[in-house]
Amino acid sequence: MNGTWMQWMQGIVTIRIVGGQPEKLVNEALAGGLRLWSIRRTSAGDVECAVTVGDLFRLRPYIRKTSCKLRITGRRGFPFWLVKLERRKFFAVGLLMFVAGIYALSSLVWNIDVKGNVGISEEAILKAAEEEGVRPFQWSFRLPDSDVLSKRLEARLPDVAWVSVEKRGTRLTIRVVESTRPESRPLLSPRHLVASTDAVVTEVLVETGRAVVKKNSRVRKGDILISGTVGLESDPRTVVAKGTVRGIVWYEYNIVSPLTRRVKVYTGESKTRWYAVVGNRALQISGFGSVPFAAYETVPLVTQAQWRNWKLPVGKMRERLMEVRIDERELTAEEAKAAGIMQAQADILAKAGKDAKVLAQNLLHEKTDNGKVYMKVLFEVEQSIVTEMPIVQMQGE
């Protein structure tokens, strides 16, 4: 018994015609211009139909004429909705506040995305935007037009060639195209490349300058590897020496490795706390009380609320407290030796550079005492052995 939206605005009443001459009433009412629809006969022999509120009052003469009685079995439509709303004033106020809140939230800028930047930091672009009044939780209607805002940002960011500002819903996107500038090269003075440590040369590759050493040459710290002086002895000139020289370097380490190791173990026991998150603040709502664990780790998980494709500044956070204990694990002498040597190798590679390689290791001395393994190990490492030494030219030359 659905009606049109105009009938819904007028109010729709479902009536049951009991007794008398219901067929005559329906026929005469329709002939008189009244709107009756969804007419059907019930199992009890009565006639049921739908009518607007205005036509309901116009049925009275037809009811008296046909000796029928009416029973109202249903009401719906805008007038009846207003009556229900009047009875539930708090609900009506809450509904209005909800609609106003949704409108207000959709009128704010929640997220600002920066795209296209490579050399310019996102923080610098956001700072320039903030100086123009663009910041999270800003009213959208208070922002300048996109074209005006783009030109202002271009003026504030001299390293960009083009800026566009696009707003979709509560998300504002700033796209930039950076200016192309020639790569600036550092100004270099004439120099030699000398040995940074004692070594045996394994590789010499000269880009600029003159090689002084060869493969398998033994050099000491400070010896010239690639000279920045080239040309004839009678007419020398200086250049910036460039190249690669690698060599074998020896490191002697005194290693102390314990036979016991402290290991962190999760027991499987945990406690969960829940928080309500608003912006950057969190309010605990469950899991109160002291933590029943002597040692534990905290693992937070934040879930942000979303409406369609927009992330809202509210959400929830689950904080899981997992009990841990520290166990002591007994190591064999071989395991302790391997752990100590591995730690020494990591220290060597950190000092020698990422392209260094440990070629060999020789155990010179070993003993076990007081629950520890003491070792003296000689490591053979291939690494870059160059360092720079400027060429000082005397006055008058």
Salt bridges, closest charged atoms under 4 A:
GLU23 OE2 - ARG41 NH2 1.98
GLU28 OE1 - LYS65 NZ 3.55
GLU48 OE2 - ARG16 NH2 3.34
GLU48 OE1 - ARG40 NH2 2.56
ASP55 OD2 - ARG35 NE 3.38
ASP55 OD1 - ARG58 NH1 3.17
ASP113 OD2 - ARG171 NH1 2.70
GLU131 OE1 - ARG156 NH1 2.62
GLU132 OE1 - ARG152 NH1 3.58
GLU132 OE2 - ARG156 NE 2.55
ASP159 OD1 - ARG181 NH2 3.11
GLU166 OE2 - ARG168 NE 2.82
GLU166 OE1 - ARG175 NH1 2.94
ASP198 OD2 - ARG220 NH1 3.97
GLU297 OE2 - LYS264 NZ 2.16
GLU319 OE1 - ARG273 NH1 3.65
ASP327 OD1 - ARG325 NE 3.00
GLU328 OE2 - ARG262 NH1 3.79
GLU334 OE2 - LYS337 NZ 3.62
GLU335 OE2 - ARG329 NH2 3.66
ASP347 OD2 - LYS351 NZ 3.25
ASP355 OD2 - ARG246 NH1 3.09
GLU366 OE1 - LYS337 NZ 3.42
GLU382 OE2 - ARG246 NE 3.92
GLU382 OE1 - LYS357 NZ 3.74
GLU388 OE2 - ARG191 NH1 2.74
